[in-house]
Amino acid sequence: MSPTAAKQAEQLRLDGNTYFKKGRFAAAIDAYTEAITLCPNVPIYWTNRALGHRKRNNWTRVEEDCRRAIQLDSNSVKV
């Protein structure tokens, strides 16, 4: 992961958080998905996206994203 990709991914996470707080869950999911595309080994991006899917009652996606986050960080308290 390049420093530029990491910086872009972190900004996308922050954007996703802003969308999430405003109830714009689809936009939040899109932002987290872009962050995952740039930096797929960062567990917080997966857990944040899982929370967006949870708000949309997409339980299959919640489980998939949580499983991936656990694979990346089995000590995560957020999952």
Helices and strands as residue ranges (DSSP letters): H 3-21, H 25-38, H 43-55, H 59-72
